[in-house]
Amino acid sequence: MLRLSVHDVAAWCGGTWSGPTPSGFTAVSTDSRHMTPGALYIALKGERFDGHDFVGAALQAGATAAVVENGFACGPTEAVLLHVADTHRALVDVARGGRNQVSPRLIGITGSVGKSTVKELVTAMLATMAPTACTRGNWNNDIGLPLSLLAMPPDTTFGVFEVGTNHPGEIAGLCELLRPEWGLVTNIGPSHLEHFGSETAVAAEKGDLLAGLPDDGVAFLDRDGAFFDVLQARTSARVVSVGIDSAADIWCPAVAATAASIMVEDRRAGETACLPCVLPGIHQVRNLLLAVAVAREAGVSWEGIRAGIEAFESMPMRWTQEDVGGIRVINDAYNANPLSMRAALETFHDLPVEGGRWLALGDMLELGDAAAEAHRVLGRRVAEGTWAGLVTVGALAAGIGAAAQAAGWRGVLTHCATAAEAGAWLCERLGGGDALLLKGSRGMHLESIVSLIGEAKKGKLDGC
């Protein structure tokens, strides 16, 4: 974390100090529950909370000072406060000032699916060569991105940051703060259609990242993607392409969904390397190729790329595999849209399993008017596979099971309103050697099924 001076912070956000003058700050936080000594607490306001209610707790927990909106007064007279017109605006302004004190090569990553995985892969590869900072977890919005920027150490050489969106115009605003030199779009799919309306509109929003790149920047794109030409046209930066079906700069001409390794060709350098696959599925090979493209552009050797892949750790609930009482549970329930659902089903179907393959599929949220048809389409895809059973969770997901039956699937099927009900149903049916895929939007909380199965296998759940 760079050292922030009292003078700079006030100047960046136009604030006025009250109370004893602190020496400076070594961290910035918006969460009073996670304070470190020397931190600056920023009291944000939301629809359901007001950070000003926790200023006292933040100071007591170790914060040196707090940023508050004009007119706020806090308990003890010795409290150190920075008064501003808007605390959220202050967070962004402080992040912009802090970003300008560090001079790394900044890389922005967006896309409908795979942002976090690619971010973690790129970070692991670049870190083998130079100090690299990245987005904390999935903090990719107008609060998370500023906080992630402020967490960069002064010696950062590369900064790898996710840029997320669920409303039009958000990416342009985030890129105005980030000012990336390189930009990467993983893919375009029907996500957040409730607010965008069409995949074309999603592509336009994601393309804002590329439009903001400098002329001497670099854009990384999947040549096989349906919107490759549209995205390429959005940038004046040089484009580095990856591909499987189409010959590209970084190319993997043949791959199996369950391959343990792949042959990757850098056609610009005329070099080929064998690289390990840490996650199964063709979609994960595409993610790997995009990360390799960034690493090669940065000058990372093939040895460094391999070391980065070996050091990579998947984030929670992104194809996390766990043996729970002899049952192989694949928790891919961090989020879901039609693109990621289809990829998960295809990958799970090809996975070697001793027993049966079971599905627990939840609602795909934020699809707007397209929601009902998207779930029906998914149901028809389910009907094409060989599954031991299916449980759907949520009002929208009921359409998956109905469409699967209408398409001729006659497997074991039920529908549940909650993940707890689904877990109880599964406990009565899963046996040793079986595999279970959990996939749905985050709001469905399908990950709770993992603990329910674990408790059942220990005899703590009646009826299982």
Stockholm file with secondary structure:
# STOCKHOLM 1.0

chainA/1-464         MLRLSVHDVAAWCGGTWSGPTPSGFTAVSTDSRHMTPGALYIALKGERFDGHDFVGAALQAGATAAVVENGFACGPTEAVLLHVADTHRALVDVARGGRNQVSPRLIGITGSVGKSTVKELVTAMLATMAPTACTRGNWNNDIGLPLSLLAMPPDTTFGVFEVGTNHPGEIAGLCELLRPEWGLVTNIGPSHLEHFGSETAVAAEKGDLLAGLPDDGVAFLDRDGAFFDVLQARTSARVVSVGIDSAADIWCPAVAATAASIMVEDRRAGETACLPCVLPGIHQVRNLLLAVAVAREAGVSWEGIRAGIEAFESMPMRWTQEDVGGIRVINDAYNANPLSMRAALETFHDLPVEGGRWLALGDMLELGDAAAEAHRVLGRRVAEGTWAGLVTVGALAAGIGAAAQAAGWRGVLTHCATAAEAGAWLCERLGGGDALLLKGSRGMHLESIVSLIGEAKKGKLDGC
#=GR chainA/1-464 SS CCCBCHHHHHHHHTCEEESSCCCCBSEEESCTTSCCTTEEEECCBCSSCBGGGGHHHHHHTTCSEEEEETTCCCSSTTCCEEEESCHHHHHHHHHHHHHHHCCCEEEEEECSSCHHHHHHHHHHHHTTTSCEEECSTTCCSTTHHHHHHHTCCTTCSEEEEECCCSSTTHHHHHHHHHCCSEEEECCCCSCSHHHHCSHHHHHHHHHHHHHTSCTTCEEEEETTSTTHHHHHTTCSSEEEEEESSSCCSEECCCCCTTCSEEEEEETTTTEEEEEECSSCSHHHHHHHHHHHHHHHHHTCCHHHHHHHHHHCCCCTTSSEEEEETTEEEEECTTCCCHHHHHHHHHHHHHSCCSSCEEEEEECCCSCGGGHHHHHHHHHHHHHTSCCSEEEEESTTTHHHHHHHHHTTCCSEEEEESSHHHHHHHHHTTCCTTCEEEEECCGGGCTTHHHHHHHHHHTTCSTTC
#=GC SS_cons         CCCBCHHHHHHHHTCEEESSCCCCBSEEESCTTSCCTTEEEECCBCSSCBGGGGHHHHHHTTCSEEEEETTCCCSSTTCCEEEESCHHHHHHHHHHHHHHHCCCEEEEEECSSCHHHHHHHHHHHHTTTSCEEECSTTCCSTTHHHHHHHTCCTTCSEEEEECCCSSTTHHHHHHHHHCCSEEEECCCCSCSHHHHCSHHHHHHHHHHHHHTSCTTCEEEEETTSTTHHHHHTTCSSEEEEEESSSCCSEECCCCCTTCSEEEEEETTTTEEEEEECSSCSHHHHHHHHHHHHHHHHHTCCHHHHHHHHHHCCCCTTSSEEEEETTEEEEECTTCCCHHHHHHHHHHHHHSCCSSCEEEEEECCCSCGGGHHHHHHHHHHHHHTSCCSEEEEESTTTHHHHHHHHHTTCCSEEEEESSHHHHHHHHHTTCCTTCEEEEECCGGGCTTHHHHHHHHHHTTCSTTC
//
